[in-house]
Amino acid sequence: MVRIKVFIFFSVLSQIVSAQTVYQVKYEGLKRTKPTYLNQFVLTKVGTELDSIKLQKDAQMLKNLEIFSDATYRVIELSDSEVEVIYTCTELFTLLPIFNFGGIEENFWFQIGASEVNLFGRGNKVLAYYQMYDRSSFATHFTFDRIRHSPWGINLNLIKWGTLEPLFFDEGTVTYEYDNYTIGTDVIYHFNFFDKVLIGGAYFTENYLAATDLVDGAPFQAQTSKLLGKVILTRWKVNSHFFYLSGFSNDLVLETVQSLDGDDPFYIGFNDLKFFKRIGERGNIAARFRVGLSSNSENPFAPFVLDSYMNIRGIGNRVDRGTGTIVLNIEHRQALIDGKWLAIQGVVFADIGSWRNPGGALQDFAQRESQVYFSGAGLRIINKKVYNAIMRVDYGFDLKSPDNNGFVIGIGQYF
């Protein structure tokens, strides 16, 4: 017993004697990013004791900021008691032109604009683009993520969204020219590095004008003004290593929409859970599980859309709508080429979903006619030097009816 106590005493004493203090923290490789912005994320501070575990966490945290492709550290001993810590960061190009496009059979869309995800070198974001997706749209988004190094942030949004929207009535489908004009703002509070809450609101107007022949019960034109309130709780614990991801994230979204015409308020809630796991050196499993419900009124303006771009690859362009949704997307991503600046991934996937019909019951989810099962494969062409520069091509087909299939092209990972 005495020997054990003596051993512990000398072990603790040796740690105290050998403890080294961080005298200075530096960053190398920064071109635009401000060191003061990065200081709020690293655990290693001037005056603290050197800790190898914290150094590893710091390097990973820097890579998770989306503005660096890689981050490493090294320690320089200045004296027996003081050290200098240097983080070497490889900055991504973050001021980029936008030229995104996507397509499925009989439908093609494109965006053109510009984006910056490291505005003023402090992780602020600005995005502006013009989009042609059936009809013209434009949008501007500003995000000031952490104002004056505080946990508070703000979003500003201005959007004009124009599309051709198919609405589904008992007697048939009518396609409308849809215009949405939105102005909104959100307040963000970061609880820590991984958790945040967004509370926001928006004012918007909606205009519908029939573009095809009417059916019974379908109006020729509709116009309304509405107020939107929302709360989004986010937990993000995903580690990045270039384009490889590991960890999980969760977004809980709660929204209420109040019409200024006196109609009853409309409620929407959904939860997105994402999971990522590295498989060997070049493999990556990715999964997304979404569950959502809304007010269950019997009208054609149901919020959850069955769509190639959002949930089921290969199914088509806004095929159906519902007041409830359950969707599971699973991918295996395998790097076929992983070079210094270019990578190519092969992807096999399965997209499974079910919807609740407007005015229907929860039992709709279990009905075979409400369920869709698609599978397929695709490629990702990745520029490792540019933020989110991923060219995506997927081909999906219906497992219940293989004749129902299509290509989906876009920028960025599907989820």
C-alpha positions, 0 to 999 in steps of 0.5 A: 500500500505504501509503495502504491502511494509513493508511486502515485506521489512521484507520478503526480510530482513528475507531471507537475515538474514537466508541465509546460505552459503555452506562451504563444499561439500562432497560425500559419497558412492564413490568407484571409482568415483572422486569427482572432476569429480562430481563437474562439474555437481552439481550446489551447489558450495562452497561459494554459498548460500544454495538453496533447488531447486538446491540440488534436481536438483543436486541429479537428475543430479547425478542419470542421469550420469549412474554410480549411481543407486541412489543419495540423499543429506543431509545438516548439519548446521555448524553454523548459517551462514554455512552448509555442503552438503553431497551427498550419492551416490550408485555406480553401477558396471561399469567394466563388462564382456560383454556377450550379445546375441539375436535371431530370427527364423533361426538367433542367435548372441552373443557378448563377451568382456568387458566394462567400463563406468566409466574409471579412475572414470571420466565417460570415457568409453571403450568397446571391444568385439567379435561378431558372427552375421552370421560372425565374427566381433570385435570392440573397442571404447574409449570415453573420455567424458570431458578432464581435466574437460573441455567441450571437449571430444573425441571418438576413434573407430576401427571396423571390421564388418562381416555379411551376407548381403542380397541385393535386386535386381529386379531379386531376392535377393543375399546374400553377405559376407560383411566385413567392416574395419573402423577407426574413431575419433570424437570430442565432445563439451558439450554446457551444461549438456543437449546439445552436438555436435559431429563432426567426421570422419572415413576411411573405406573399404567395401568388398562384396563377393557373397555367393549365386547364382547371379541374373542379375545385381548382381556383384560377388564381389565388393570392395571400400574405403570411407571417412565418415563425420558426425555431431550429435546434441544431446539433453538429458533431461531424468531423471533416477530413477533406471530403470524408465525414464521420459523426452525426448531426441533428436538426429539429425544425418547428414552424408556424404560418399565419395567414393575414387573411384570417385563416387558421394557423398552419404548423410544420415540424420535421427532424433531420438526423444524419450519420456518417462513418469512415470505412477503411481509408477511402470508404464512407457510409452516409445516412439521412433520416427525416420525419415530418408532420404538418397540419392535416388539412385537406387542400392541395397545398401540402408542404412535404413534396415527393421530389428527385432533388429533395428526397427520392432520386429518379422519381421525377419533378414534384411528383406528389405532396403530403402532410407527413413524411418519413424518408431514409436515404443511405449511401456508400461513398467509395473514393476511386481516385484521391489525388492532391487536388482531385478526387472521384467517388463512386456511390451506391444508394437507396432512397426509401420514403412514405407520405401521409395524404392531405387529410389522411391518417397516420396509417397512410405511412403503412399503405403500400401505395404511399411508399416508394423504394428507389435505388441506384448509383452515381459519381462525385467529382471533387475539387479538394481545393475549393469549398463544396466543389462537388459535381454529382451525377446519380441514376435512380430506379424504382424497385417496384417498377424499374421502368420508372427511373431517371438521372439527377445532376447537381452540385454538392453531396445529395445530403 
